[in-house]
Amino acid sequence: MGHVPNWGAGGCVPAQRGQTRAVGDVLIVDDHPLICDALAMTLTHAFGLRRVRTAASLAAAQRLLREAAMPDAIVLDLNLPDVQGIEGVMALQKLAVDVPLTVISADLDSDMVSAVMAAGAQGYVSKSLPRPQMIDAFQRMWAGEAVTPDEYESDRPSEETGEQMRELTRSFATLTPQQMNILRLICQGRPNKLISYELSIAEATVKTHIAAIMSKINVRNRTQAALLASKARIFVR
């Protein structure tokens, strides 16, 4: 994952809390413990957080959101052991509808940033940001501003293209968890019989789900479904 940012050292610039959304409880979803510790230390020092919880996988984060109090904000790494791409963004937002979600990632590809923002994230932050800029980015996001990397601003899509991506993402967000599992296996090139075996469901059930998937995302075949999933960056390692 590269070097660990030195966010947590002394000298943090405290945020102007009066201008910021009331954030006191933050959930950080990242499988790198040093990243979690550094980010938790930085945000706690800057914003006076009363609690920071961490989860090392999407499944762990989902359990926490179902079983414990809802956080005021979520920080998500895209590359987790059980999920990659914007699938994690969509999954967590289904459970935490009104909670601002920030993606923090080393991947600054403009298409990925576009996909994440189209999925409804409040912002996209580079893991390599220096401490003061990192704090400033979170202060702006928690005040309601959509924040993206500086590198993205010069290459961002047109509003028309952005709306098309948002509409595409909304259609994928209507898939059930089982349909998302089947779509993932389709994207990996699995035939129906193997999907049936891997998910322990009848092949007829697989076909029914695939028909529903194609209807929801408005495609005519499996190949088109896989291509659209790739375009929307649903599954990316």
N, C-alpha and C positions, 0 to 999 in steps of 0.2 A: 504493500500500500504506500510505500515511500516513507519519507521522514515524518516524524510526528511534529506538528506545529507547536511552537512555544507560546501558545496563547495563555497558559496558566501561570506564567511567571509574574513577578511583581510589576507594578507600574501600569496596571490597567487604568483606562480612562473611564470613570464612572459615567453611566448614561444619565441623561436628564429625564428622570423617571416621570416627571409631571406631564411630559409630552407623549408618553408611551402607553400603549394598551396595558391594562392591569394584568401583568403576567407574574405569577408567583410560583407556579408549579409547571415544570417543563419535563417532557418525556423525550429522551435522546435515544434514537434507534440506530445503533452502529455496532458492528461485531469486533471493532478494534478497541480494547479496553483503555489504552493510553489516549486515544482520540476522545473517548467518552470522558475520561478524567479531566483532560485539558479543557475541553469545551465546557464541562460542568463547572469547573473552577472559574473560568473566565466569565461565564454568564452569571454565576452566583455573585461574584465580586462586583460586576458591573451593574446588575439590576436588583441586587438584594433579594434573590430568589429564596423562598422558604423551603422549597423541595425540588430536587432533580432526580428523576427516576430514569433508569436505563434498561434497554432491551437489546439483546444481541441478534435477534432474528425477527422477521415479520410475525411469525407465529407467536413468539413471546410478547411482542407489542400488542397483538390482537387480544391475547388473553388478559393482559393488563388493562386494556381499555374496556373489556367486557366485565371484569371482576372488581376493578377499583375505581376510585373517583377519576373523573375526566380531567386531564391536564389543561392548563391554559394555553399551551402551545406545544407543538411537536417538531422535532428536528430529525430528519431522516437521511441516512446514507442510502444511495441507490443500490449499492453492491453488497447484498446480504447473502448469507449462506443458503437461504431458501427462496430468494426472489431477486430479480434484477430488472432494470428498466422502470417504467412508470407503473407497473402492476402494484408495487408497494404503496405508491401515492394514492391510487384509486382505492385500494383495500382499506387503508387507514382512514381515508376521508368518509368512507361508508359508515364507519363506526364513530367517527368524531367530526360530524358534519360542520359544526360551526367553529372548530378549533383551527387556528392558522397553522399551516404546515410549511416548514422550510426544508428544502433539500440542500444538503451540504455534500459536496462531491469534488473529486479531483478531475472529473470528466467535464470539460468545458465546451464540448462539441455543441455547436449552435442548434443543430437539430434536436439534440437531447434537451437542451434548455427550453426550446420551443415546446417540445412534447410535455415536459414537466409543468410549464406554466399553463399550457392548454388544459392539463389535467386538474388545474385549480390550486396549485401551490401558491403560497404567498410570496415565495422568493426562492432564488437559487444562488447559493453562496459557494465560492471556491474554498477548498480546504487550505489553500496556500495563502489566503489573505493574512496580512499582518494584524496584530491584535487590535489596534485602534479602528482599522477599517472593518474588522469583523464585528466589533461592538456597534459601530455606526450602522452597519447593515441590519443587525437585529433590531436596533432602536427604530429604524425607519420601517421595517416590516411590521413590528408590533404596534406601530402607530398607524398601520393600514396601507402603507405604500408597497407596491409590487417592486421587488428588487431583483435585478439580474446582473451577471458579471459585466464589467466594462467592455470586455472583448466581444460580448454578445450584442451590445448596443449598435455597433457598426454593421452587423450582419443579421439583424433581426428581420423576420418575415414581414410582408405587408399585412395590413389589417385584414384584408380579404383572405390571405393565406392563413393568418392566425385564427380567424373565425372558422375556416374549414377544418383546421386541426382541432379546435375546441369541439366542433360538432362530431368529428371522428372519435375523439376521446370520450365524449358523452355516450356515444353508441356502444363503445366497448365497456363502459361502466355499467351498462344494463345487464351484462352477462352475470349469471350466477357463479358461485365458486366452482361448481362442477363443470360448467361450461368453460370457465377460464382454464381449468385443468385440461380439458379436452383440446381447447385451442392451443395450449402450450405444446401438447403432444403432436398435434397437427403440424405446428411450426417446426417440430423436430423430425418430421417426415414419417411418423408412425401411421401404419394402416389401421383401419377400424378394428380388425381382429386383435391387433396388439394393444390398441387403446382399451378395448374391452377387457383384455387380460390384465393389463397394468392397473386399471381402476376397479377391477372386480365387479363389472356390471355387464349386462347382456349387450351383445353387439347391436341388437335392435334399439336398445336404449341409447347407445352411442350415436346411431344414425338419427334418432329423434333429437338429441342434443345438437348435433351438427346442423340439422335443418333449422333449429331455433337460432343458433349462432349466425348462420348465413342470413336469416331473416332480419335479425337485430342489427347487423352491421351492413346490410344491403349488398351482399355479394351473391354470385351464382354458384361458386364452387370452392373447394378447399384451397386451391392455389391462390385465388383472390383473397381469401380470408387470411392466409399466411402473409401475403404481400402487404395487406393493410395493417396487420399487426406489427410488421416490421417498420412500416412507415410511421406508425404512431409510437414506436419504441416501447411497446408493451413488455416484451421480454428481451432484455439485453444483458449479456454477461460482461 
